[in-house]
Amino acid sequence: MHHLVYKTIRKSTGEYYIGVHSTHNINDMYMGSGDRIKRIISKEGKVGLERTILYECGTRAEALLIESTLLTSDVLNDPLCLNVAVGGKGNPSGGHGISDDARNRLHELHAGKQKSQITRQRISESKIGKPSPLKGMPRSEATKQKISESSKGKPKSEATKQKISESSKGRTRSQETIEKIRAARKGGHHTPDSIARMKKPKPTITCPHCGQTGGLPQMKRWHMDNCPCAKDDHF
């Protein structure tokens, strides 16, 4: 039996995972049992991963001891680290994803931290051309409600608004979607801000050809360059 301390590197981003593995086959291509490394494998396979054996030990206990010296809380602070707990304890959930305790520690560890521009760029490049892992996955009503509650009152930046606008251009809504929007708005009430915006005087312009004054959209359509008087001026 081989007791290995290994490091798996995601070549596209530089992210890494440190672990212990006991096996009869040292070339079994085992990459890790952590929840995040397993998600990467399920989406991308093992082609983009590279495992390096750091130590081969006589016992698993010795391997775990070495792992505890390599995988410290300082290492977990590294945004490229895919581990969720310090070394020396094995998989905190017995090989079935992240335990609640590990999730809480991970949340406390990364709460309030901002990813560097380099890290964001690496994450962005690693996702280019790949479908979202949530694509086609139906959300429960409880999940939709949580998303709705968490988004209420959050102002969108101008950059976010621009992205939403660009992604929506040329998109045709199905009749079913139109009916859903109509039903959702039926009987609704305008907010005070909406009412104030609607009461705000609309900009007006005057046609230089006939002197007619009116709202901008209507005047551009029926007057200005399209004004009948403009055509008469040419005769």
Number of C-alpha atoms within 10 A of each C-alpha: 12 16 21 26 24 22 18 21 22 21 13 13 18 14 20 20 22 24 26 27 20 17 12 9 10 15 7 8 11 15 22 22 21 23 19 16 20 16 14 14 17 11 12 12 11 16 9 13 20 14 18 13 15 15 14 18 17 11 13 20 14 16 24 22 15 19 24 17 11 17 20 14 14 9 15 19 15 13 15 19 16 20 25 25 22 20 24 21 13 19 22 18 14 10 13 11 16 20 16 11 12 17 13 12 14 17 12 10 14 14 9 8 9 10 12 10 9 10 16 13 12 16 16 11 12 14 11 8 7 9 9 10 10 8 7 7 8 9 10 9 9 9 11 12 12 11 11 10 10 10 11 8 7 7 9 10 9 9 9 11 12 12 11 11 10 11 10 10 8 7 8 9 9 9 9 9 11 12 12 12 11 11 11 10 10 9 8 8 9 10 9 9 9 11 11 11 11 11 9 9 9 10 9 12 16 15 19 14 17 13 12 13 14 16 13 14 12 13 19 15 11 12 23 20 15 14 18 13 16 16 11 9 8 6 5
